[in-house]
């Protein structure tokens, strides 16, 4: 049932909205305590933003290591039923007796029949921007979301697919797994409690007019940098600047790009300083003669372990910390960029030429765009679900900016709250 679209009367003790680290943690903890769980995810795969990282704290290891273990736990756990390509469209009832309507959007690929053989991709004539790699490369209209996608099944992007006008993938599939006539389906799930783990999205860097994103190709964001460094990214793990595929020997990281700014995100996103320092180590390890500049307002590394990491990074003489807010990024010669800033310690106006700029854009809650139909849900002024209500509990970055370890802890906490409402 976990690999097919369910029908009939459905019920579970706990319904989790969001299949990232917080949602996965909540679902696993509740199910392994003996409760039935439904996990709802809008993407065609589970794993959330963490699946798109190259390394993550605290161990600085690739996320596939941890995700593979999580997915194995899900595969062998009959208490968890997950639905991808799905979204909650209505919630009614009360704690202990919620009715949740879920729309399952068409994947156009039968989850039970698809073997992920890839023959369909070979004949597809249509390209699309690869959203998993933040548009830095392309896939076919029928595609596997990423190398460790769970479920390991293909999906069709119906915004570009020609469907019955083409249908070459249907002819190529030996397993009769592709159904171009698949329609959306709405199901109702009865749940006793709900966990909201809808996660976050990177702040839209095109709104930062003075920093050059979308105008100069060698201005990228921190999430794009993760994909450049990843072995399954658009450059197979080589950090290359977009304009000419050249290794950048000088790179500037611009902290608080849109964060702590009343015109954009007024709050601190908590992890950006650590993320930039981590990415600086990517550069220094891969390009030994590279030089990195980190322009910051304040360096924030909460906790002894993270402070130790800051100390270690700051001891690298080729990583230069500059206290000062960047005013703008200008175009230089040969695709290079000029970072214009004011050094807050000396008062000096600086112009630093670099070959690539990385904007440390902040975390914006998905709830800022995705309005869940839950009248009891209370959001703060920044659209974070910071207030729990009986039977409805938020976890992860849906509550506020947090690192992966904190998100996992919050997922577990939400599960503990949820099972107090549920009945086994």
C-alpha positions as CSV (number, residue, x, y, z in Angstrom):
1,X,0.0,0.0,0.0
2,X,2.9,2.3,0.6
3,X,3.8,2.2,-3.1
4,X,0.3,2.7,-4.5
5,X,-2.5,5.1,-4.3
6,X,-4.8,4.1,-1.5
7,X,-8.6,4.0,-1.7
8,X,-11.5,3.3,0.7
9,X,-11.7,4.3,4.4
10,X,-8.3,5.3,5.7
11,X,-7.3,6.1,9.3
12,X,-4.1,6.6,11.3
13,X,-3.2,7.8,14.7
14,X,-1.0,10.6,13.4
15,X,-0.8,12.5,10.1
16,X,2.5,14.2,9.3
17,X,2.5,17.0,6.7
18,X,6.0,17.2,5.2
19,X,8.6,14.6,4.3
20,X,11.8,16.4,5.2
21,X,14.0,15.6,8.3
22,X,11.5,16.9,10.8
23,X,8.5,15.0,9.3
24,X,10.6,11.8,8.8
25,X,11.7,12.0,12.4
26,X,8.2,12.5,13.7
27,X,6.8,9.7,11.5
28,X,9.5,7.2,12.5
29,X,9.4,7.9,16.2
30,X,5.6,7.7,16.4
31,X,5.4,4.6,14.3
32,X,8.2,2.8,16.1
33,X,6.3,3.5,19.3
34,X,3.4,1.5,17.9
35,X,1.2,4.2,16.3
36,X,-0.1,4.2,12.7
37,X,1.2,7.2,10.7
38,X,0.4,8.8,7.4
39,X,3.2,10.9,5.9
40,X,2.2,13.5,3.3
41,X,4.8,15.0,1.0
42,X,4.2,17.4,-2.0
43,X,7.4,16.5,-3.8
44,X,7.9,13.2,-5.7
45,X,10.4,12.1,-3.1
46,X,11.1,12.1,0.6
47,X,14.1,13.8,2.3
48,X,13.4,17.5,1.9
49,X,16.2,20.1,1.6
50,X,18.7,17.9,3.4
51,X,18.8,15.6,0.3
52,X,20.1,18.5,-1.7
53,X,23.1,19.2,0.6
54,X,26.7,18.0,0.0
55,X,27.5,17.8,3.7
56,X,25.6,18.7,6.9
57,X,26.3,19.4,10.5
58,X,27.3,18.2,13.0
59,X,29.4,15.4,11.4
60,X,29.9,17.1,8.0
61,X,29.0,13.9,6.2
62,X,27.0,13.5,3.0
63,X,23.2,13.3,3.8
64,X,22.8,10.1,1.8
65,X,24.4,8.1,4.6
66,X,21.7,9.1,7.1
67,X,18.9,9.1,4.6
68,X,19.6,5.6,3.4
69,X,19.2,4.4,7.0
70,X,16.0,6.4,7.4
71,X,14.5,5.0,4.2
72,X,15.4,1.5,5.2
73,X,13.5,2.0,8.5
74,X,10.5,3.2,6.5
75,X,10.6,0.3,4.0
76,X,10.5,-2.2,6.8
77,X,7.9,-0.4,8.9
78,X,4.3,-1.4,8.2
79,X,3.1,1.4,10.5
80,X,4.1,4.2,8.1
81,X,2.2,4.9,5.0
82,X,3.6,7.7,2.8
83,X,2.1,9.6,0.0
84,X,4.3,11.7,-2.3
85,X,3.0,14.2,-4.9
86,X,0.3,15.0,-2.3
87,X,-1.1,18.0,-0.5
88,X,-3.6,18.6,2.2
89,X,-6.6,20.5,0.9
90,X,-9.0,20.4,3.9
91,X,-9.0,19.7,7.6
92,X,-12.0,19.4,9.8
93,X,-12.9,17.8,13.1
94,X,-11.2,18.1,16.4
95,X,-8.3,16.6,18.4
96,X,-8.7,12.9,18.4
97,X,-11.0,13.0,15.4
98,X,-9.7,15.0,12.5
99,X,-10.8,14.5,8.9
100,X,-8.1,15.4,6.5
101,X,-8.7,15.6,2.7
102,X,-5.5,14.9,0.7
103,X,-5.1,15.5,-3.0
104,X,-2.7,13.1,-4.7
105,X,-1.4,14.8,-7.9
106,X,-0.7,12.6,-10.9
107,X,2.8,11.2,-11.2
108,X,1.9,9.6,-14.6
109,X,4.1,6.6,-13.5
110,X,2.7,3.6,-11.7
111,X,4.7,3.2,-8.5
112,X,4.0,-0.6,-8.4
113,X,5.1,-1.2,-12.0
114,X,8.1,1.2,-12.4
115,X,11.5,-0.5,-12.0
116,X,13.5,2.7,-12.6
117,X,15.2,1.1,-15.6
118,X,15.6,4.5,-17.3
119,X,14.5,3.4,-20.8
120,X,11.8,6.1,-20.9
121,X,14.5,8.8,-20.5
122,X,16.4,7.7,-23.5
123,X,13.5,8.4,-25.9
124,X,12.1,11.6,-24.2
125,X,12.6,14.6,-26.5
126,X,11.7,17.3,-24.0
127,X,14.1,19.0,-21.6
128,X,13.3,20.8,-18.3
129,X,15.2,22.8,-15.7
130,X,16.3,20.5,-12.9
131,X,14.8,22.0,-9.8
132,X,16.7,19.6,-7.6
133,X,19.9,21.3,-8.8
134,X,18.2,24.8,-8.6
135,X,18.1,25.1,-12.4
136,X,21.8,24.7,-13.0
137,X,21.3,21.7,-15.4
138,X,18.5,19.9,-17.1
139,X,16.6,16.6,-17.1
140,X,14.1,15.1,-19.4
141,X,10.4,15.7,-18.9
142,X,10.3,12.2,-17.4
143,X,13.0,12.0,-14.8
144,X,14.3,10.4,-11.6
145,X,14.4,13.2,-8.9
146,X,17.9,12.2,-7.7
147,X,20.2,9.3,-7.3
148,X,18.8,8.1,-3.9
149,X,15.2,9.2,-4.5
150,X,12.7,7.5,-2.3
151,X,10.6,6.1,-3.7
152,X,13.1,5.2,-6.5
153,X,10.5,5.8,-9.2
154,X,10.3,8.1,-12.2
155,X,7.9,11.0,-12.5
156,X,6.7,13.2,-15.3
157,X,6.7,17.0,-15.2
158,X,3.3,17.8,-16.8
159,X,4.2,21.4,-17.2
160,X,6.5,20.5,-20.1
161,X,5.5,17.0,-21.2
162,X,3.7,16.7,-24.5
163,X,1.9,13.7,-23.2
164,X,-0.3,12.0,-25.8
165,X,1.1,14.2,-28.6
166,X,4.4,12.4,-28.1
167,X,4.0,9.2,-25.8
168,X,7.4,7.9,-26.8
169,X,8.0,7.0,-23.2
170,X,4.9,4.8,-23.1
171,X,6.2,2.9,-26.1
172,X,9.6,2.5,-24.5
173,X,8.3,1.2,-21.2
174,X,8.3,-2.7,-21.1
175,X,6.5,-2.7,-17.8
176,X,3.4,-0.7,-18.8
177,X,4.2,1.7,-16.0
178,X,3.4,5.0,-17.7
179,X,-0.2,6.3,-17.7
180,X,-0.5,9.7,-19.4
181,X,-4.2,9.8,-18.6
182,X,-3.6,9.7,-14.8
183,X,-5.8,12.2,-13.0
184,X,-5.6,13.9,-9.5
185,X,-7.4,12.0,-6.8
186,X,-8.7,13.2,-3.4
187,X,-8.8,10.9,-0.4
188,X,-9.9,11.4,3.2
189,X,-7.8,10.3,6.1
190,X,-9.0,10.1,9.7
191,X,-6.3,11.2,12.1
192,X,-6.2,11.8,15.8
193,X,-3.4,14.3,15.8
194,X,-1.4,16.3,13.1
195,X,2.2,17.2,12.9
196,X,3.1,20.1,10.6
197,X,6.6,19.8,9.2
198,X,6.4,21.8,6.0
199,X,10.0,23.0,6.1
200,X,11.5,26.0,4.3
201,X,12.6,27.4,1.1
202,X,15.6,29.7,0.2
203,X,14.7,33.4,0.1
204,X,14.3,34.6,-3.4
205,X,17.6,36.2,-4.2
206,X,16.2,38.0,-7.3
207,X,14.6,40.4,-4.8
208,X,18.0,41.6,-3.7
209,X,18.5,44.1,-6.5
210,X,21.9,45.3,-5.5
211,X,23.6,41.9,-5.2
212,X,23.4,40.8,-8.8
213,X,21.7,37.4,-8.6
214,X,19.9,36.7,-11.9
215,X,21.9,39.5,-13.5
216,X,25.5,38.2,-13.3
217,X,25.9,34.5,-13.9
218,X,28.7,34.1,-11.3
219,X,26.5,35.3,-8.5
220,X,25.0,32.1,-6.9
221,X,23.2,31.3,-3.7
222,X,24.4,29.1,-0.8
223,X,22.0,26.3,-1.7
224,X,23.4,26.3,-5.3
225,X,26.9,26.0,-3.8
226,X,25.8,22.8,-2.0
227,X,24.7,21.3,-5.3
228,X,28.0,22.4,-7.1
229,X,30.0,20.6,-4.4
230,X,27.8,17.4,-4.4
231,X,29.0,14.4,-6.4
232,X,25.5,14.1,-8.0
233,X,25.2,17.8,-8.7
234,X,25.3,19.6,-12.1
235,X,29.1,19.5,-12.3
236,X,29.6,16.1,-10.6
237,X,31.1,17.6,-7.5
238,X,33.5,20.1,-9.2
239,X,33.1,23.7,-8.0
240,X,33.0,25.6,-11.2
241,X,31.6,29.0,-11.9
242,X,28.6,29.0,-14.1
243,X,29.7,31.5,-16.8
244,X,32.7,29.6,-18.2
245,X,33.1,26.4,-16.2
246,X,36.3,27.7,-14.6
247,X,37.5,26.9,-11.1
248,X,37.0,30.1,-9.1
249,X,40.3,31.0,-7.3
250,X,38.7,33.9,-5.4
251,X,35.2,33.7,-3.9
252,X,33.2,36.1,-1.7
253,X,30.4,34.9,0.6
254,X,27.9,37.6,1.4
255,X,26.2,36.9,4.8
256,X,22.7,38.0,5.7
257,X,21.7,38.3,2.0
258,X,18.1,39.3,2.7
259,X,18.2,38.3,6.4
260,X,18.1,40.7,9.3
261,X,16.7,43.2,6.8
262,X,13.3,44.9,7.4
263,X,12.8,45.0,3.6
264,X,13.2,41.3,3.3
265,X,13.6,38.8,6.2
266,X,13.8,40.7,9.5
267,X,15.1,37.7,11.4
268,X,18.4,35.7,11.6
269,X,18.2,32.4,9.8
270,X,20.5,30.8,12.4
271,X,22.5,28.5,10.1
272,X,23.9,30.8,7.3
273,X,27.2,31.7,9.0
274,X,28.0,28.0,9.6
275,X,26.9,27.1,6.1
276,X,29.2,29.7,4.5
277,X,32.2,28.5,6.6
278,X,31.4,25.0,5.7
279,X,31.3,25.9,2.0
280,X,34.5,27.8,2.4
281,X,36.1,24.5,3.4
282,X,34.7,22.9,0.3
283,X,36.6,25.4,-1.8
284,X,39.8,25.3,0.2
285,X,39.9,21.5,0.0
286,X,39.1,21.2,-3.7
287,X,41.0,24.3,-4.9
288,X,44.1,24.5,-2.5
289,X,45.2,27.9,-3.9
290,X,41.8,29.5,-3.6
291,X,41.1,32.5,-1.4
292,X,37.8,33.1,0.4
293,X,36.3,36.4,1.7
294,X,33.4,36.2,4.1
295,X,31.6,39.5,4.5
296,X,29.5,39.5,7.7
297,X,27.5,41.6,10.1
298,X,28.0,39.2,13.0
299,X,29.3,35.7,13.0
300,X,26.8,33.5,14.9
301,X,27.9,29.9,15.8
302,X,25.8,28.9,18.8
303,X,27.2,26.0,21.0
304,X,30.7,24.9,21.8
305,X,31.0,22.5,18.9
306,X,30.1,25.1,16.3
307,X,32.3,27.7,18.0
308,X,35.2,25.3,17.6
309,X,34.4,25.0,13.9
310,X,34.5,28.8,13.6
311,X,37.9,28.9,15.4
312,X,39.3,26.2,13.1
313,X,38.1,28.0,9.9
314,X,39.3,31.4,11.0
315,X,42.8,30.0,11.4
316,X,43.1,29.4,7.7
317,X,45.0,32.4,6.4
318,X,43.3,32.1,3.0
319,X,39.8,32.6,4.6
320,X,39.4,36.3,5.3
321,X,36.6,37.5,7.5
322,X,35.5,41.0,6.8
323,X,33.0,42.6,9.2
324,X,30.8,44.8,7.1
325,X,27.6,44.7,5.2
326,X,27.9,44.5,1.4
327,X,26.3,47.4,-0.3
328,X,26.3,46.0,-3.9
329,X,27.9,43.6,-6.3
330,X,29.1,45.1,-9.6
331,X,30.3,43.5,-12.8
332,X,34.0,43.3,-13.4
333,X,36.1,42.1,-16.4
334,X,36.0,38.5,-17.8
335,X,33.0,37.5,-15.7
336,X,34.6,38.7,-12.4
337,X,32.7,40.6,-9.8
338,X,33.4,43.6,-7.6
339,X,32.1,43.4,-4.0
340,X,31.4,46.9,-2.7
341,X,31.3,47.0,1.1
342,X,32.2,49.1,4.2
343,X,34.6,47.6,6.8
344,X,32.7,48.2,10.0
345,X,35.9,48.0,12.1
346,X,38.0,50.5,10.1
347,X,35.3,52.6,8.3
348,X,37.1,51.9,5.1
349,X,35.1,51.6,1.8
350,X,36.3,48.5,0.1
351,X,36.1,47.1,-3.5
352,X,37.1,43.4,-3.6
353,X,37.4,41.7,-7.0
354,X,36.5,38.0,-7.0
355,X,35.7,35.4,-9.5
356,X,32.5,34.2,-7.9
357,X,30.0,35.4,-5.2
358,X,27.9,33.2,-3.0
359,X,24.9,34.9,-1.4
360,X,24.0,33.4,2.0
361,X,20.2,33.7,1.6
362,X,18.0,32.9,4.5
363,X,15.3,30.4,5.4
364,X,11.8,31.4,4.6
365,X,9.0,29.1,5.9
366,X,7.1,27.2,3.2
367,X,4.0,28.3,5.2
368,X,4.5,31.8,3.8
369,X,3.2,30.5,0.4
370,X,1.5,27.2,1.3
371,X,-1.6,28.1,3.3
372,X,-2.7,25.0,5.1
373,X,-6.5,24.8,5.5
374,X,-6.2,24.4,9.3
375,X,-8.2,27.1,11.0
376,X,-6.5,26.3,14.4
377,X,-3.1,26.9,13.0
378,X,-1.5,30.1,14.3
379,X,1.4,31.7,12.5
380,X,3.7,34.5,13.8
381,X,4.4,37.7,11.9
382,X,7.0,35.9,9.8
383,X,4.7,32.9,9.0
384,X,6.4,30.4,11.4
385,X,4.1,28.1,13.2
386,X,5.5,28.9,16.7
387,X,2.3,28.2,18.6
388,X,1.0,24.7,19.1
389,X,-2.7,24.0,19.5
390,X,-4.4,20.9,20.9
391,X,-3.9,18.0,18.5
392,X,-1.8,20.1,16.0
393,X,2.0,20.4,16.6
394,X,4.7,22.0,14.4
395,X,8.2,20.8,14.0
396,X,11.4,21.8,12.3
397,X,11.8,25.0,10.3
398,X,8.0,25.3,10.2
399,X,8.5,26.5,13.7
400,X,11.6,28.7,13.1
401,X,15.1,28.6,11.6
402,X,17.1,25.6,12.8
403,X,20.0,23.2,12.0
404,X,19.4,19.6,11.0
405,X,20.1,18.2,14.5
406,X,17.6,20.6,16.1
407,X,15.1,19.8,13.4
408,X,15.4,16.0,14.2
409,X,14.9,16.8,17.9
410,X,11.8,18.9,17.2
411,X,10.4,16.1,15.0
412,X,10.8,13.7,17.9
413,X,9.2,16.2,20.3
414,X,6.2,16.7,18.0
415,X,5.7,12.9,17.8
416,X,5.7,12.7,21.6
417,X,3.0,15.4,21.7
418,X,1.0,13.7,19.0
419,X,0.9,10.3,20.6
420,X,-0.5,11.8,23.8
421,X,-3.6,12.8,21.7
422,X,-3.7,9.5,19.8
423,X,-5.0,6.2,21.0
424,X,-3.3,2.9,20.1
